[in-house]
Amino acid sequence: MKIKLWAFSFLVLTFACTDGAKNKSQTKKPLNIILLIGDGMGLSQVSSAYYFKEGKVNFSRFSKIGLINTSAAVQKITDSAASATAYSCGERTFKKMIGMSVDTVAMQNITDTLSALNYQTGVVVTSAVTDATPAAFYGHVPSRYQYEELASQLAVSSIDFVSGGGLENFTQREDGTNQLEVMKENGFVVDTVSLNRFDCDPEKKYAFFLSYENMPKMPEGRGDYLPQATQMAMDYLSKSNDGFFLMVEGSQIDWAGHRNNAEHLITEVIDFDNTVGKALDFAEKDGNTLVIVTADHETSGFALAGDQYEDIRFATTQHTAAMVPVFSYGPGSEILTGTFENQEMRSKILQAIVDHR
């Protein structure tokens, strides 16, 4: 499969030039990147945490804030596939496409770029791991609905840690194969029961598929899965001395917006904010981690109205063209302020890594 390598080549050449200008004792440890995506989370969704969460809101811990235009290649209103592809691959594409350009050429996603530089990589979600947003960080298909093909691609990918739902796409397949066995052959320890390996071996890879389809909704008792899985991923990935990249998605904020379900939406935002808190705690202690929190697009035109914010309204059951906020903390956060386009996220992350060296 042909993959565009220009950004990777630039990064490697820049690293080489940088290393030539410094001696080994002056080189810093590689910068860790934690990218948290609240699917469908616009500014009003973020605001809901301030009115409904008991206790401190972790969004308040950021001082670097910007706005992102989320459009797809030709459509003003994007979907998760095109937007996550823009973040991961650095180029806008058509809606429903994963990791491919508008001319159906596979593009190198950021996890493969960084894996080639010995970074550890991980994906943690509350959807199926083959859903659009996580898939854009390892997959290449013309349609986001090619779940079984995406499962096959994940099984042989460079990802080191993955957690979410979607077991059916690995075991109940039209081709009759069991992709969990393929994952084991590719070095994964696979668990379909629980997050019960709190001291992961850094020499192994880990995959947790904790539901047949998607993870449960927060109102249905999902509990602290997302903060816990994120903490576990950070603890595992940080055992490497070569840096790590972790993408975490609060997937179901979007689903609640599509259904105009306020209770589901608000509880998902609060769960996501708790997860953001875990990432910030890690970054503050580590001192060598860039935390980025944003969304792929806004869903539903969610609004808090009325004198006491009790009149919650939805403008639509679909996505909107509203810009989304981006919050950042740590080394390189200053280049993520202001207003920019979604396809710039990849280059900004790579530039932060280069500048850090």
TIKOL-88509 format. One record per residue: residue in one letter; z, x, y of N, C-alpha, C in turn. Coordinates in steps of 0.2 Angstrom, whole numbers. Each point is the difference from the previous one (the first is absolute). Layout:
N
PT  res   n_c3   n_c1   n_c2  ca_c3  ca_c1  ca_c2   c_c3   c_c1   c_c2
PT    a      Z      X      Y      Z      X      Y      Z      X      Y
...
//
This chain:
357
PT  res   n_c3   n_c1   n_c2  ca_c3  ca_c1  ca_c2   c_c3   c_c1   c_c2
PT    m      0      4     -6      0     -4      6      0      4      6
PT    k     -5     -1      5      0      4      6      6     -2      5
PT    i      3      5      2      6     -1      5     -1      4      6
PT    k      1     -3      6     -1      4      6      6      4      1
PT    l     -1      7      1      5      5      0      1      3      7
PT    w     -3     -3      5      0      4      7      7      1      2
PT    a      4     -5      0      7      0      3      4      5     -4
PT    f     -1      0     -7      4      5     -4     -2      7      1
PT    s     -7      1      1     -2      7      2      3      2      6
PT    f      0     -4      5      3      2      7      7      1     -1
PT    l      4     -4     -4      7      2     -1      1      6     -3
PT    v     -3      2     -6      1      6     -4     -2      6      5
PT    l     -6     -1      4     -2      6      4      5      1      5
PT    t      3     -5      3      5      0      5      6      4     -3
PT    f      2     -2     -6      6      3     -3     -1      7     -1
PT    a     -6      2     -2     -2      7     -1      1      4      6
PT    c     -3     -3      6      0      4      6      8      0      3
PT    t      3     -5     -2      7      0      3      4      5     -4
PT    d     -1      1     -7      4      5     -4     -2      7      2
PT    g     -7      0      2     -2      7      2      4      2      6
PT    a      2     -4      4      3      1      7      8      1     -1
PT    k      2     -2     -6      8      1     -1      1      4     -6
PT    n      6      4      0      1      3     -6      4     -5     -5
PT    k      1      1     -6      3     -5     -4      7     -2      1
PT    s      4      4      3      7     -1      2      0     -5      5
PT    q     -5     -1      4      0     -4      6     -3     -7     -2
PT    t     -3     -1     -5     -3     -7     -2      6     -5     -2
PT    k     -1     -5      3      5     -6     -1     -1     -3     -7
PT    k      5     -4     -2     -1     -4     -6     -5     -6      2
PT    p     -5     -2     -4     -5     -5      1      4     -6      3
PT    l     -3     -4      4      3     -6      3     -1     -6     -5
PT    n      6     -3     -1     -1     -6     -4     -2     -6      4
PT    i     -4     -5     -3     -2     -6      3      2     -6     -3
PT    i      3     -4      3      2     -7     -3     -4     -5      4
PT    l     -4     -4     -2     -4     -5      3      2     -7     -3
PT    l      3     -4      4      3     -6     -2     -5     -6      4
PT    i     -3     -4     -5     -5     -5      3      3     -7     -2
PT    g      2     -4      6      2     -6     -1     -7     -5      0
PT    d     -2     -2     -6     -6     -4      0      0     -6      4
PT    g     -4     -1      5      0     -6      4      5      0      5
PT    m      3      5      2      6      1      4     -2      1      7
PT    g      0     -5      4     -1      1      7      6      1      4
PT    l      0      0      7      6      1      4      5     -6     -1
PT    s     -3     -6      0      5     -6     -1      3      1     -7
PT    q     -3      2     -5      4      1     -6      5      5      0
PT    v     -1      6      4      5      5      1      5     -3      4
PT    s     -1     -4      5      5     -4      4      5     -4     -4
PT    s     -3     -3     -5      4     -5     -4      6      4     -3
PT    a      0      6     -2      5      4     -2      6      0      5
PT    y     -1      0      6      5      1      5      4     -7      1
PT    y     -3     -6     -2      3     -6      1      3     -3     -6
PT    f     -2      3     -6      2     -3     -7      4      5     -4
PT    k     -1      7      1      4      5     -4      7      0      2
PT    e      4      1     -4      7      1      1      1      8      0
PT    g      3      3      5      0      7      0     -5      3      4
PT    k      0      7      0     -5      4      4     -7     -1     -2
PT    v     -4      0      5     -7     -1     -2     -3      8      1
PT    n     -3      2     -6     -2      7      0     -6      1      4
PT    f     -4     -5      2     -6      1      5      3      3      6
PT    s      6     -1      2      3      2      6      1      8      0
PT    r      0      3     -5      1      7     -1     -6      4      2
PT    f     -6     -3      2     -6      4      2      0      0      7
PT    s     -2      6      3     -2      1      7     -7      1      1
PT    k     -4      1     -5     -7      1      1     -4     -6     -3
PT    i     -3     -3      5     -3     -7     -2     -7      0      2
PT    g     -5     -3     -3     -7     -1      2     -3     -7     -3
PT    l     -6      0      1     -4     -6     -2     -6      2     -3
PT    i     -2     -4     -6     -6      2     -4     -5     -6      0
PT    n     -6      1      2     -5     -5     -1     -2      0     -7
PT    t      0     -6     -4     -1      0     -7     -7     -2     -2
PT    s     -5      0      4     -6     -3     -2     -4      4     -6
PT    a     -4     -4     -4     -4      3     -5     -6      3      3
PT    a     -5      2     -4     -6      3      2     -4     -4      5
PT    v     -1     -7     -2     -4     -4      4      4     -6      2
PT    q      5     -2     -4      4     -6      1      6      2      5
PT    k      1     -4      5      6      1      4      6     -1     -3
PT    i      0     -5     -5      6     -2     -4     -1      3     -7
PT    t      5      5     -2     -1      4     -6      4     -4     -6
PT    d      0      4     -5      4     -2     -6      4      6     -2
PT    s      4      0     -5      4      5     -2     -4      6     -3
PT    a     -5     -2     -4     -4      5     -3     -4      5      5
PT    a     -3     -3      5     -3      4      5      4      4      5
PT    s      6     -4      2      5      4      4      3      6     -3
PT    a      2     -2     -7      4      6     -3     -5      6     -2
PT    t     -6     -2     -1     -6      5     -1      0      4      7
PT    a      0     -3      5     -1      3      7      6      5      0
PT    y      6     -2     -1      6      4      0     -1      6     -5
PT    s     -2     -1     -6      0      5     -5     -6      5      0
PT    c     -5     -3      2     -7      4      0     -2      2      7
PT    g      2     -3      5     -2      2      7     -6     -3      2
PT    e     -3     -5     -3     -6     -3      2      0     -8     -1
PT    r     -2     -4      4      0     -7     -1     -5     -2     -5
PT    t      1     -5     -3     -5     -3     -5      0     -7      0
PT    f     -4     -3     -4      0     -8     -1      6     -2     -3
PT    k      2     -7      2      5     -3     -4     -1      0     -7
PT    k      5      0     -4      1      0     -7     -2      6     -4
PT    m     -2      5      4     -2      7     -3      6      4      0
PT    i      1      4     -5      5      5     -1     -2      7     -1
PT    g      2      4      5     -2      7     -1     -8      2      0
PT    m     -4     -5      3     -7      1      1     -2     -1      7
PT    s     -5      4      2     -3     -1      6     -5     -6      0
PT    v     -3     -2      6     -4     -6      0     -6      1     -4
PT    d     -2      6     -1     -6      1     -5      2      1     -7
PT    t      6     -2     -2      3      0     -7      0      7     -3
PT    v      2      5      5      1      7     -2      8      1     -1
PT    a      2      2     -5      8      1     -1      2      6      5
PT    m      5     -2      3      3      5      5      7      3     -3
PT    q      1      6      2      7      3     -2      6     -3      3
PT    n      4     -3     -4      6     -3      3      5      5      2
PT    i      5     -1      4      5      5      2      4      3     -5
PT    t      2     -4     -5      4      3     -6     -4      5     -4
PT    d     -6     -1     -1     -4      6     -3     -1      6      5
PT    t     -1     -1      6      0      5      5      6      4      0
PT    l      6     -3      0      6      4      0      2      2     -7
PT    s     -2     -3     -5      2      2     -7     -4      7     -1
PT    a     -6      1      3     -3      6     -1      3      6      4
PT    l      5     -2      4      4      5      4      7      0     -3
PT    n      1     -2     -6      6      0     -4      5     -5      2
PT    y     -2     -4      4      5     -6      2      1     -4     -6
PT    q      7     -3      0      1     -5     -5     -2     -7      4
PT    t     -2     -5     -4     -2     -6      3      3     -6     -4
PT    g      2     -5      4      2     -6     -3     -2     -7      3
PT    v      1     -5     -3     -2     -7      2      6     -5     -2
PT    v      3     -3      4      5     -5     -2     -2     -7      4
PT    v      0     -5     -4     -2     -7      3      4     -6     -3
PT    t     -1     -5      3      3     -7     -3     -6     -4     -2
PT    s     -6      2     -1     -5     -3     -3     -2      3     -6
PT    a     -6     -2     -3     -2      4     -6     -3      7      3
PT    v      1      5     -4     -2      7      3     -8      0      0
PT    t     -3     -5     -2     -8      0      0     -2     -5      6
PT    d      5     -2      4     -2     -4      6     -3      4      5
PT    a     -3     -3      5     -4      4      5      3      6      3
PT    t      6     -1      3      3      5      4      1      6     -4
PT    p      4     -1     -6      1      6     -4     -6      3     -3
PT    a     -5     -4     -2     -6      3     -3     -4      4      5
PT    a      1     -1      6     -4      4      5      3      8      0
PT    f      5      1     -3      3      6      0     -1      4     -6
PT    y     -4     -3     -4     -2      4     -6     -7     -2     -3
PT    g     -3     -6      2     -5     -3     -3     -7      0      4
PT    h     -5     -2     -4     -7      0      3     -4     -6     -3
PT    v      0     -6      3     -4     -5     -3     -3     -4      5
PT    p     -6     -3     -1     -3     -4      5      3     -7      1
PT    s      5     -2     -5      3     -7      1      8      1     -2
PT    r      4     -2      5      7      1     -1      2     -4     -6
PT    y     -4     -5     -3      2     -4     -6     -1      3     -6
PT    q     -3      7      0     -1      3     -7      7      4     -2
PT    y      4     -5     -2      7      3     -1      0      4     -6
PT    e     -4     -1     -5      1      4     -6     -3      7      1
PT    e     -6      0      4     -3      6      1      5      4      4
PT    l      4     -3      5      5      4      4      5      2     -4
PT    a      3     -4     -5      5      3     -5     -3      6     -3
PT    s     -6      0     -3     -3      6     -3      0      6      5
PT    q     -1     -1      6     -1      5      5      7      3      1
PT    l      5     -4      1      7      2      1      3      4     -6
PT    a     -2     -2     -6      2      3     -6     -2      8      0
PT    v     -5      2      3     -3      7      0      1      3      7
PT    s      3     -3      4      0      2      7      5      6      1
PT    s      0      2      6      5      6      2      7     -3      2
PT    i      1     -7      0      6     -2      2      6      2     -4
PT    d      6      2      2      5      2     -4      6     -5     -1
PT    f      0     -5      4      5     -5      0     -3     -7      2
PT    v      1     -5     -4     -2     -7      2      4     -5     -3
PT    s      2     -5      4      4     -5     -2     -2     -7      3
PT    g      0     -5     -4     -2     -7      3     -1     -4     -6
PT    g     -4     -6      1     -2     -4     -6     -7      1     -2
PT    g     -3     -4     -4     -7      0     -2     -1      3     -7
PT    l      5     -1     -4      0      3     -7     -6     -3     -4
PT    e     -2     -6      2     -6     -4     -4     -6      4      1
PT    n     -1      3      5     -7      4      1      0      6     -4
PT    f      5      2     -3      1      6     -4      0     -1     -7
PT    t      2     -6     -2      1     -1     -7     -4     -6     -3
PT    q     -1     -5      4     -4     -6     -2     -7      0      3
PT    r     -4      4     -2     -7      1      3     -6     -2     -4
PT    e     -5     -1      3     -6     -2     -3     -3      5     -5
PT    d      1      6      2     -3      6     -4      5      1     -6
PT    g      6     -3      0      4      1     -6      4      7      0
PT    t     -1      4      5      4      6      0      7     -1      3
PT    n      4      5     -1      7      0      2      1      6      5
PT    q     -1     -2      7      0      6      5      7      3      0
PT    l      5     -3     -2      7      3      0      0      6     -5
PT    e     -4      0     -5     -1      6     -4     -4      5      3
PT    v     -5     -2      4     -4      5      4      5      3      5
PT    m      4     -3      3      5      2      5      4      5     -3
PT    k      3     -1     -6      4      5     -4     -3      6     -1
PT    e     -7     -1     -2     -4      6     -2     -1      4      7
PT    n      0     -3      5     -1      3      7      7      3      3
PT    g      5      0     -4      7      3      2      5     -5      3
PT    f     -2     -7     -1      5     -4      3      6     -2     -5
PT    v      6     -1      2      5     -4     -3     -1     -7      2
PT    v     -1     -5     -4     -1     -7      2      6     -4     -2
PT    d      2     -4      4      6     -4     -1     -2     -7      2
PT    t      1     -5     -4     -2     -7      2      6     -5      0
PT    v      6      3      0      6     -4      0      4      1      6
PT    s      1      6      3      5      0      6     -1      7      3
PT    l      3      1      6      0      6      3      6      4     -2
PT    n      0      2     -6      6      3     -4      0      8      0
PT    r     -5      3      3      0      7     -1      1      3      7
PT    f      7      1      2      2      2      7      0      7      0
PT    d     -2      4     -5      0      7      1     -7      2     -3
PT    c     -5     -2      3     -7      2     -3     -1      7      0
PT    d     -3      2     -5     -2      7     -2     -6      2      5
PT    p      0      5      4     -5      1      5     -6      3     -4
PT    e      0      2     -6     -5      2     -4     -4     -6     -3
PT    k      2     -6      1     -3     -5     -3     -3     -5      6
PT    k     -4     -5     -2     -2     -5      4      3     -7     -2
PT    y      1     -5      5      4     -6     -2     -4     -6      2
PT    a      0     -5     -4     -3     -6      1      4     -6     -2
PT    f      2     -4      5      4     -6     -2     -4     -6      2
PT    f     -1     -4     -6     -3     -7      1      5     -5     -2
PT    l      3     -3      5      6     -4     -1     -2     -8      0
PT    s     -6     -2      0     -2     -7     -1     -7      0     -3
PT    y     -1     -6     -3     -7     -1     -3     -5      0      5
PT    e      1     -4      6     -4     -1      5      3      3      6
PT    n      2     -3      5      3      2      6      8      0      0
PT    m      3      4      4      7      0      0      3     -6      2
PT    p      6     -3     -1      2     -6      2      1      0      8
PT    k      0     -6      2      1     -1      8      8      1      1
PT    m      1      2      6      7      1      2      4     -6     -1
PT    p     -2     -6      2      4     -6     -1      1     -2     -8
PT    e     -4      3     -4      1     -1     -7      4      5     -3
PT    g      3      5      4      5      4     -3     -3      7     -2
PT    r     -4      3      4     -3      7     -1      6      5      1
PT    g      4     -2      5      6      5      1     -3      6      4
PT    d      4      6     -2     -2      6      4     -5      4     -3
PT    y     -4     -3     -4     -5      4     -3     -4      5      4
PT    l     -3     -2      6     -4      4      4      4      6      3
PT    p      6     -1      3      4      5      3      2      5     -6
PT    q      2     -3     -6      2      5     -5     -6      4     -3
PT    a     -6     -3     -1     -6      3     -2     -2      6      5
PT    t      0     -2      6     -1      5      5      4      6      0
PT    q      7     -2      0      5      6     -1     -2      4     -6
PT    m     -1     -3     -5     -1      4     -7     -7      4      1
PT    a     -5     -3      3     -6      4      1      1      6      5
PT    m      4     -1      5      2      6      5      4      5     -4
PT    d      5     -2     -3      4      5     -4     -4      4     -5
PT    y     -5     -3     -3     -4      3     -5     -5      5      3
PT    l     -4     -3      5     -6      4      3      3      6      4
PT    s      6     -1      3      3      5      4      2      6     -4
PT    k      0      0     -7      2      5     -4     -5      6      0
PT    s     -6     -2      3     -5      5      0      1      4      7
PT    n     -2      6      0      0      4      6     -6      0      4
PT    d     -5     -4     -3     -7      0      3     -1     -6      5
PT    g      5     -4      1     -1     -6      4     -2     -6     -4
PT    f      1     -6      3     -2     -6     -3     -3     -5      5
PT    f     -4     -5     -3     -3     -5      3      2     -7     -4
PT    l      3     -4      4      3     -7     -3     -3     -5      4
PT    m     -3     -5     -3     -2     -6      3      4     -6     -3
PT    v      3     -4      4      4     -5     -2     -2     -7      3
PT    e     -1     -5     -4     -3     -6      3      5     -6     -1
PT    g      2     -3      6      3     -7     -1     -5     -5      0
PT    s     -3     -1     -6     -6     -4     -2      0     -7      2
PT    q      6     -3     -1      1     -7      0      1     -3      7
PT    i      1      4      5      0     -3      7     -7     -4      1
PT    d     -5      3     -2     -7     -3      1      0     -6     -4
PT    w      2      0     -6      0     -7     -5      4     -5      4
PT    a      5      1      2      4     -5      3     -3     -3      7
PT    g     -4      5      3     -4     -3      6     -5     -4     -2
PT    h     -4      2     -5     -5     -5     -3      2     -7     -2
PT    r      6      0     -2      3     -6     -2      4     -4      5
PT    n      0      3      6      4     -2      6      8     -2     -3
PT    n      2      5     -4      7     -1     -2      5      4      3
PT    a      4     -3      5      4      4      5      6      4     -4
PT    e      3     -4     -5      5      3     -4     -2      7     -3
PT    h     -6     -1     -4     -2      6     -4     -2      5      5
PT    l     -3     -1      6     -3      5      4      6      4      3
PT    i      5     -4      3      6      3      3      4      5     -5
PT    t      1     -3     -6      4      4     -5     -4      6     -2
PT    e     -7      0      0     -4      6     -2      0      5      6
PT    v      0     -2      6      1      4      6      6      4     -1
PT    i      6     -4     -1      6      3      0      1      5     -6
PT    d     -3     -1     -6      0      4     -5     -4      7      2
PT    f     -6     -1      3     -4      5      2      4      5      5
PT    d      4     -4      5      4      4      5      5      4     -4
PT    n      3     -3     -5      5      4     -4     -3      6     -3
PT    t     -6      0     -2     -4      5     -3     -2      5      5
PT    v     -2     -2      6     -1      5      6      7      4      1
PT    g      5     -3     -1      7      3      1      1      6     -5
PT    k     -2     -1     -6      0      5     -5     -4      6      2
PT    a     -6     -2      2     -5      6      2      3      4      6
PT    l      3     -4      5      2      4      6      7      4     -2
PT    d      4     -3     -4      6      4     -2     -2      7     -4
PT    f     -5     -1     -4     -3      6     -3     -3      5      5
PT    a     -4     -3      4     -3      5      5      5      3      5
PT    e      5     -4      2      5      3      4      4      6     -3
PT    k      1     -1     -6      4      5     -4     -5      6     -2
PT    d     -6     -1     -1     -5      5     -2     -2      4      6
PT    g     -2     -3      5     -2      3      6     -7      3      0
PT    n     -4     -2     -6     -6      3     -1     -5     -6     -2
PT    t      1     -6      2     -3     -6     -3     -3     -4      6
PT    l     -6     -2      0     -3     -5      5      0     -7     -3
PT    v      4     -4      3      0     -7     -2     -5     -4      4
PT    i     -4     -4     -3     -5     -4      4      1     -7     -3
PT    v      1     -5      5      0     -7     -2     -5     -4      3
PT    t     -4     -4     -3     -5     -4      3     -2     -6     -4
PT    a     -6     -3      1     -2     -5     -4     -8      1     -1
PT    d     -3     -4     -5     -7      1      0     -3     -5      4
PT    h      3     -6      2     -3     -5      4      6     -5      1
PT    e     -1     -5      4      5     -5      1     -3     -7     -4
PT    t      5     -3     -2     -2     -6     -4      4     -6      3
PT    s     -4     -6      1      3     -6      1      1     -2      8
PT    g     -1      5      4      2     -2      7      7     -2      1
PT    f      5      3     -4      7     -2      0      3      0      7
PT    a      4     -5      2      3      0      6      7     -2      0
PT    l      5      2      3      7     -2      1      0     -4      7
PT    a      1     -6     -1      0     -4      6      6     -5      1
PT    g      1     -3      6      6     -4      1      5      4      3
PT    d      5     -4      3      5      4      4      5      4     -5
PT    q      0     -2     -6      5      4     -5     -4      4     -5
PT    y     -7      0      1     -4      3     -5      0     -4     -7
PT    e      1     -6      1      1     -4     -7     -7     -3     -1
PT    d     -4     -1      5     -7     -3     -1     -5      5     -2
PT    i      0      2     -7     -5      5     -2     -7     -3     -1
PT    r     -5      3      2     -6     -3      0     -5      5     -3
PT    f     -6     -3     -3     -5      4     -2     -7     -2      3
PT    a     -4      4      2     -6     -2      3     -6     -1     -6
PT    t      1      3     -5     -5      0     -5      3      2     -7
PT    t     -4     -1     -5      2      3     -7     -4      6     -2
PT    q     -3      3      5     -5      5     -1      3      6      4
PT    h     -4      6     -1      1      6      5     -2     -1      7
PT    t      3      4      4     -2     -1      7     -3      7      3
PT    a     -3      0      6     -2      6      3      5      4      4
PT    a      6     -2      0      6      3      4      1      7     -2
PT    m      1      4      5      2      7     -1      7      0     -3
PT    v      1      5     -4      7      1     -3      3      6      2
PT    p      7      0      0      4      5      2      0      6     -5
PT    v      1      6      3      1      6     -4      6      4      3
PT    f      5      1     -5      6      3      2      0      7     -4
PT    s      3      5      4      0      7     -4      6      4      2
PT    y      2      4     -5      6      4      1     -1      7     -3
PT    g      2      5      3     -1      7     -3     -5      4      3
PT    p     -1      6     -3     -5      5      2     -7     -4      0
PT    g     -4      1      6     -6     -3      0      0     -7      3
PT    s      5     -3      1      1     -7      2     -4     -2      7
PT    e      0      6      4     -2     -1      7     -8     -2      0
PT    i     -4      2     -6     -7     -1      0     -1     -7     -2
PT    l      5     -4     -2     -1     -7     -2      2     -5      5
PT    t      1      2      6      1     -5      5     -6     -2      4
PT    g      0     -5      4     -6     -2      4     -3     -5     -4
PT    t     -7     -1      1     -4     -5     -3     -5      4     -4
PT    f     -1     -2     -6     -6      3     -4     -3     -4     -5
PT    e     -5      2     -3     -4     -4     -5      3      2     -7
PT    n      0     -5     -5      3      1     -7     -3      6     -3
PT    q     -7      2      1     -2      5     -4      2      7      2
PT    e      4      0      6      2      6      3      7      2     -4
PT    m      3     -4     -4      6      1     -3      0      6     -4
PT    r     -5      1     -5     -1      5     -4      0      7      4
PT    s     -4      0      5     -1      7      3      6      2      4
PT    k      4     -6      2      6      2      4      5      3     -5
PT    i      1     -3     -6      4      3     -5     -2      7     -2
PT    l     -6      1     -1     -2      7     -2      1      5      6
PT    q     -1     -3      6      1      5      6      8      1      1
PT    a      4     -5     -2      7      1      0      2      6     -5
PT    i     -3      0     -5      1      5     -5     -2      7      2
PT    v     -6      0      3     -3      6      2      5      3      6
PT    d      2     -4      5      4      2      5      6      2     -2
PT    h      3     -3     -5      7      2     -3      0      7     -2
PT    r     -6      2     -3      0      7     -3     -1      5      6
//
